């Protein structure tokens, strides 16, 4: 999948977490870059990874990363 497509999906995850009221560890709201850091294993957050898997499955995209 193209980089722009993944960033779009990361933003969908961020929007979903923000709507659910789940706050990030060091900011007021989730952004695509926060999600990307978690997906690539720089930060561990199981709750976010569950949401990433849900959004990616919904969009028929296979997740290939360290934290999947």
C-alpha positions in Angstrom: 0.0 0.0 0.0 1.2 3.5 -0.8 2.5 5.7 2.0 -0.3 8.2 1.5 -2.9 5.4 1.8 -1.4 4.3 5.1 -1.3 7.8 6.5 -5.0 8.2 5.6 -5.7 5.0 7.6 -3.6 6.1 10.5 -5.7 9.3 10.5 -8.9 7.3 10.6 -7.5 5.4 13.6 -6.6 8.7 15.3 -10.1 10.1 14.6 -11.7 7.0 15.9 -9.7 7.1 19.2 -10.4 10.8 19.6 -14.2 10.2 19.2 -14.0 7.4 21.8 -12.3 9.8 24.2 -9.2 7.7 24.4 -6.3 10.2 25.0 -2.7 9.8 24.0 0.1 9.7 26.6 1.6 13.0 25.7 -0.9 15.1 23.7 -4.4 16.4 23.7 -5.5 14.3 20.8 -4.3 11.6 18.5 -2.7 12.4 15.2 -1.6 10.1 12.4 2.1 10.5 13.4 1.3 9.2 16.9 -0.4 6.1 15.4 2.5 5.5 13.0 5.0 5.5 16.0 2.9 2.8 17.7 2.5 0.7 14.6 6.2 0.8 13.9 7.0 -0.3 17.4 8.6 2.9 18.8 5.8 3.0 21.4 3.8 0.1 22.9 0.0 0.6 23.2 -2.2 -2.5 22.9 -5.4 -0.5 22.9 -4.3 1.6 19.9 -3.0 -1.5 18.1 -6.5 -3.1 18.5 -8.0 -0.1 16.9 -5.4 -0.1 14.1 -6.2 -3.8 13.3 -10.0 -3.0 13.3 -9.6 -0.1 10.9 -7.2 -1.9 8.6 -9.5 -5.0 8.5 -12.5 -2.8 7.8 -10.6 -1.4 4.8 -9.3 -4.8 3.6 -5.6 -3.8 4.2 -3.0 -6.2 5.6 -0.9 -4.7 8.3 2.9 -5.5 8.0 4.9 -4.1 10.9 6.8 -5.1 14.1 3.9 -4.5 16.3 1.2 -6.4 14.4 
